[in-house]
Amino acid sequence: MYICHVCGFNKLDEPPWGDDGKTASFSICSCCGVEFGYEDATEKGLINYRDKWLNNGAKWFNESKRPESWDVQEQLKRINFR
């Protein structure tokens, strides 16, 4: 499993930026809804998207994928903040 660098969700089926870390997959994170390669193409875009997601209540994009005991603060610990 792979980790979303926007929200820290650790159950992505494929790497958000390919095996080389440079090729966007354009897939969607089930948790925050970011489209890899579009909204996260720059560091500023990534931070803006994360801030918007958090400020809107950290709602799940695909609620059916949400773990029962989900904790946004624990999930965010999986990513590096700048």
Sequence and secondary structure as in RCSB ss.txt:
>XXXX:A:sequence
MYICHVCGFNKLDEPPWGDDGKTASFSICSCCGVEFGYEDATEKGLINYRDKWLNNGAKWFNESKRPESWDVQEQ
LKRINFR
>XXXX:A:secstr
 B  TTT    BSS TTTTTSSS    B TTT  BTTTTTSSHHHHHHHHHHHHHTT   SSGGG  TT  HHHH
HTTS   
